[in-house]
Amino acid sequence: MDAGDRPARLAVGVLGAGRVGSALGAALAQAGHRIVAASGVSDRSQRRAAERLGVQTSPPEAVVAAAELILVTVPDDALPDLVAGLAATGADLRGKLVAHASGAFGLSVLDPAARAGALPLALHPVMTFTGRDDDLNRLTGISYGVTSPEPLRPIAEALVIEMGGEPVWIADADRALYHAALAGAANHMVTLIAESAELLGRIGVEHPGRMLAPLLSAALDNVLRLGMAGLTGPVVRGDAGTVRKHVDALILAAPEAADAYIALARLTADRALAAGLLKPEEAERLLDALGGNIWT
């Protein structure tokens, strides 16, 4: 971005200096904006505010008073009450950019602030945050789901670019589905892999991660490049007998994992059938192995 295209340097306040807020605040500071205040309740948040943002924590109303851009980076369940509370206290929000980083929420959660004169933005970084030092490095090159009123779109997208990200416009009505797609992929992948590693450990595999890493890396590469055409394994081959053995083994070893396996095998079979990778008669055999109708 050319210097002339950059938004003016802003005084930034962070409401919730947790994993996400401290990383985004640090990224904005690297872009030349000034972190002037941050709030945080836990010891970890207070430490991140000091170490990553260079400020001591303050009450939320003090953060709002000091800032021109307010990052609201509290957990999703706390976001509506926090925004409503700020507006109810009469905090001066006129002309201030108020940006949340939630994937599931769009602009409506910021309505109380907008009615008080704030300029609402939704800037969701498509990345997982662990609170480790490498969180900031992981921001480079990632996508952000951006939603804003149309007149504010250039500002929202410029802020993302300044943080080293790629803005991807998400319609306000699509935010919930957008976030469901991301969470389903990233969060459930962690659960599936952890479950697989635990099952391998039960049968004596000493280093499950070492065994799984090449397989999972190849599978991820295949699906990102090829989509469903990158699918391999017993379902797409129509190996109903193998699938049934998997189910039987899981019922004995980990019944809760068996339920997940059956649900995912049905979804996999359904998508493979729709993609023309699985023949109808093979799908019927899989139906019997899975004990239900894959079209329901």
N, C-alpha and C positions, 0 to 999 in steps of 0.2 A: 504494500500500500504506500502510495506517495504521501509525503508529509502534508500536502494540501488536502488530501482526502481524509485525513484522520479527524475524528471528533476532538473537540477541545479537551484539554486535560481536566479530569474531573476529580473532585474530592469524593472518595468512596467510603461508604460505611457498610459493614458486614453484620447483619443480624443473624447470628448463629455461626460462630467461628469453629465449626466442626471440620470434618474431613473435606467436604465439598467447598464450603465457604472459604476456608483458609487457602485452599488450592486456587480457587478462582480469584480471590483477592490478591494472592501473590502473583498470578499471571497478569492481572491488570496493573499491578505495581511495576512489573517488568516492562509493560508497555508504556510506562510513563505517568500513569495516573497516581494519585496520592491516597494512600489508605489513612484515613483520619480517625476512625473509630471502629470498634467492633464489640459485639456482645457475646456472652457465652456463660453458661451456668457451671458446667462440669470443670474439673481441674484440667482435663485434657484440652478442652476448648480454650481455657484461659492460657494454657501453655502454648497452644498453636497460635493464638492471637499475638503473643509476645514474640515467638520464634519466627513465625512465617510472615506476620503482618507488621511487626514492629510497634504494636500498640498494646496498652493495657485495656482490659475489658471495661465497658461502661454500660449503664442501663440502656435499654432500647430507645427510650425517648431522647437520650443524649446522642446516640448514634444517628438518629433521624435528623436532629437539629444540626449536626455538623456536616452532613453529607449532601452531595448533589446527585449521586448515584447510590441507591440503597440496594444491596444484595440481600435478599431474604432467603437464607439457606438453612432453614430449620426442617425437621422431618415432615413428610407430607401431612400426617395427621394433625400436626401443630400449626400448619400454615394458615388455614382459614381463620382460626381464633386470633392468631398473632396479627394478621392484617386488619381484621375487624377491630381488635383492641387498639391498635395504633390510631385508626380513624376515630374511634370513640373517645380517645383521650384528647382529641383536638390537636394532635401533632401537626405542625405546618408542613404539609406535603406538596404545596402548590409549586408546580413546575419541576418537581424532582422526579428523576427516573427511578422507578421501583421495579426491580427485576427479581423474579424467583427462578430457581434452578430445578424445579420439579418437572419430571417427565409426564406425570399423569394429569396435572392441572394445566389449564389454559389460562385465559385472561379473566374469566369470571371470578376467580378467587381473589383477584386484585380489585374488584369492583368497589369495595369500600374506600380503598386508597384513591382510586380514579375519581370517585365522586368528590373526594376532598382536594382534587386538583393534581394528583400524581399522574405520571406518564408511565403506563404499565408495559412491561416486557416479560416474556417467558423465554429463558435461555437455558436449555437443558443439555449439559455435556453428556455425550454418549460414551461414557467410560465408567469403569468401576473404581471406587476410591477405597483404599485400605487404611489411610492415615499414615502411611509410610512416606519416607522422604522422596520416593520416586513418583508420587502422585503428580507433582508439578510437571515432571518430564513427560509423563504420559498424555498431557494435554495437547502436545504438539501434533498437529495433523488430524485430530479427531473431528467428528461431526458434532454439531449442536442442533438440536431441534428448536427452531426459532419461530415464535408466534408473537405478533404485536399488532396494534392498529396500523393500517397501511401507511399513514404519514410517518410513523416511527420506525418503519422497516429499515431504512438506510442506517439509522443509528444502531439498531439491534444487530444488524449484520456487520457493521463496522467494529463494534465491540468484540464480536466473536472472532473476526479476522485478526484483530489486535492481540487476542489471547492465543493466536496461533492455530485457530480452529477453522472449520469449514461450515458456514451457515447453511442449513437445510430448512426450507420453509415448510412448516406444518400448519395446516388449517386448524383453527381453534376447535372446531367440532371433531377433529380427528385425533386430538391429543391422547385420549384414553386408549384407543386402538394402537396408536403409535407406541405408547409406553408398554402396553401388553406384549407387543411383538418383541420389543427389546428385552423386557424382563423375562419373558418366556424363554428366550434364547440364552441369555447370560446366566440368570439365576438358576434355572432348571438344569442347565448344563453342569453347573457346579455340583448340584445335588446328585445328578446321575453319575458323574465321575467319582465323587466321594463314595457313593454306594458301590460302584464297581470296584474301586480300590479296596474297600472294606471286605467285600466278598472274596476277592483274590487273596487278601491277607488271611482270611479264615481258613483257606485251603493250603496255606503255607508259602505263598509267594512272598519273598522277603522284600522286594522292591516293586510294589505295584505301579508306582508312578513311572519307573523306568520302563516297565512293560507297556504301559498305556500310552506314553508320550508319542512315540512314532505313529502308532495307529490313529490316535486322535488328531494329530497334526495333519496327517494325510486326509482324514475324513473331513476336517474343517476346510482344508484347501480345496478338496473336491467339490463340496457343496457351494462354496463361495464362487468358484469358477464355473461350475456346471449345473448348479441347481439339483433338481431331483435326478438328473442324468448321472450324477456322481454317486448315487446310492448303491451300496453293495450289501451283501449279507443274506441270511436265509429268507427274509420276507420277500425281497425283490426276486429271489430265485424260486420262490414258491415252495420252499422246503418246509412243508407243514409238519413233518415228523420231527425235524430239528426244533422248530418253534415249540412244539408240544413238550419236548424234552426240557427245553429252557423253562417253560411254565411249571412243569412238575418239580424240577429242581429248586426253583425259587419258592414255590409254595412250602416246601419243607424247610428251606434255609432262611427265608426272609419273606413272609407272606405279604408285607406291605410293599416290598419291591416287586412281587409278582403282579399285584394290582397295577402298578405303574407300567410294568413291562407290557401287560396285556393292552392297556389303553394306548400306549405309544405304538405297539405293533399294529393295532387297528388303524391308527392314524397313518402310519407308514404304508400299510397295505392300501388304504383308501387313496392316498396321494399317488402311489405307484400305479394303481389301476387307472386313475384319471390321466396319468402321464403316458399311458400305453406301455409301461414297463412290466406290467403283470397281467397275465391272461385271466379272463373271467373264471375259468375252471380252476386255476391256481388260487384265485381269491376265495373260491368256495371251499377249497381244502384248508386254507388258512382260517376261514371262518369256523370250521369245525374244530380246528386245533385251539382256537382262542375262545371257543365256547360262546359265541354270540354273533350278531349280525354287524359286519363292518360298515354297513350303510346306514346304521341308526345312530 
